[in-house]
């Protein structure tokens, strides 16, 4: 059966649009780069390397997501930006909300443990976010609620060596 030229054209158009969006994002990021040593908390309203700003939980959810996205766009090299800023910001906000509320307390304990092990706060938030989103993924696939006991157990067992093992780094 001959190939569909319509599908090829659509795929080419989608690829072109994706490239245009990526280029626009890179230009936007380049124009907003914060000079080294700048206060990202003051300029973005969020800094993954510092404690949360006062009143974090009082902010509207969209404002929290925007602050996290703005932080990443200003703090990271454009080549290192996550493929989906929306998803990445959602992961950060989920972890930061748990830290800010103190619920579950195992999240704060795991953050402190990972930082004692030598991780930066930002990397520790990523490790915590990976655990959180992995449990959410399993729950969605099984069409059931998150197994809270298993989530808390994984948080209690999370150390730098355990994280490196889970991330596939030897």
MOKAMO-V258040 format. One record per residue. N is the residue number from 1. PHI is phi in whole degrees, 0 to 359 (* if undefined). OMEGA is omega in whole degrees, -180 to 180 (* if undefined). Layout:
# MOKAMO-V258040
n	phi	omega
N	PHI	OMEGA
N	PHI	OMEGA
This chain:
# MOKAMO-V258040
n	phi	omega
1	*	-179
2	292	179
3	292	178
4	276	179
5	292	178
6	297	179
7	295	179
8	296	179
9	296	179
10	299	180
11	297	179
12	295	178
13	297	179
14	298	179
15	297	180
16	297	179
17	299	179
18	299	179
19	296	179
20	296	179
21	297	180
22	296	179
23	295	179
24	298	179
25	296	179
26	298	179
27	295	180
28	298	-180
29	296	-179
30	301	-178
31	285	-179
32	252	-179
33	304	179
34	267	-180
35	302	179
36	307	179
37	86	-180
38	290	-179
39	274	-178
40	293	178
41	297	180
42	290	-175
43	276	-177
44	249	-176
45	84	-180
46	200	173
47	214	-176
48	296	180
49	269	-178
50	238	174
51	300	-179
52	295	177
53	293	178
54	303	176
55	80	-179
56	308	-176
57	289	179
58	281	180
59	288	173
60	298	-178
61	306	-179
62	297	178
63	294	177
64	298	179
65	298	180
66	296	-180
67	296	-180
68	294	178
69	297	180
70	299	178
71	303	-178
72	296	-180
73	296	-178
74	270	-173
75	270	-174
76	256	171
77	296	-178
78	307	-180
79	287	-177
80	257	180
81	293	178
82	296	-179
83	299	178
84	236	-179
85	297	-180
86	297	179
87	294	-178
88	296	178
89	296	178
90	299	177
91	296	179
92	302	-176
93	296	178
94	300	179
95	293	-178
96	297	177
97	296	178
98	295	179
99	295	-178
100	294	-179
101	276	-177
102	76	-178
103	235	-8
104	284	-178
105	298	180
106	297	179
107	293	178
108	296	178
109	297	-179
110	294	178
111	301	-180
112	298	-179
113	296	180
114	296	179
115	290	175
116	296	179
117	287	176
118	113	179
119	280	171
120	289	179
121	299	-179
122	299	179
123	295	178
124	295	176
125	299	177
126	297	179
127	298	179
128	297	179
129	295	178
130	297	179
131	299	-179
132	299	-176
133	289	176
134	296	178
135	293	177
136	295	179
137	299	179
138	300	-179
139	296	180
140	296	-180
141	297	-180
142	274	-178
143	55	178
144	214	179
145	289	176
146	299	176
147	283	-174
148	299	180
149	297	179
150	293	178
151	298	180
152	296	179
153	297	179
154	296	177
155	296	-179
156	294	-178
157	266	-175
158	283	175
159	228	178
160	301	179
161	300	179
162	295	179
163	297	180
164	298	177
165	296	180
166	296	-178
167	280	178
168	80	178
169	262	-178
170	258	*
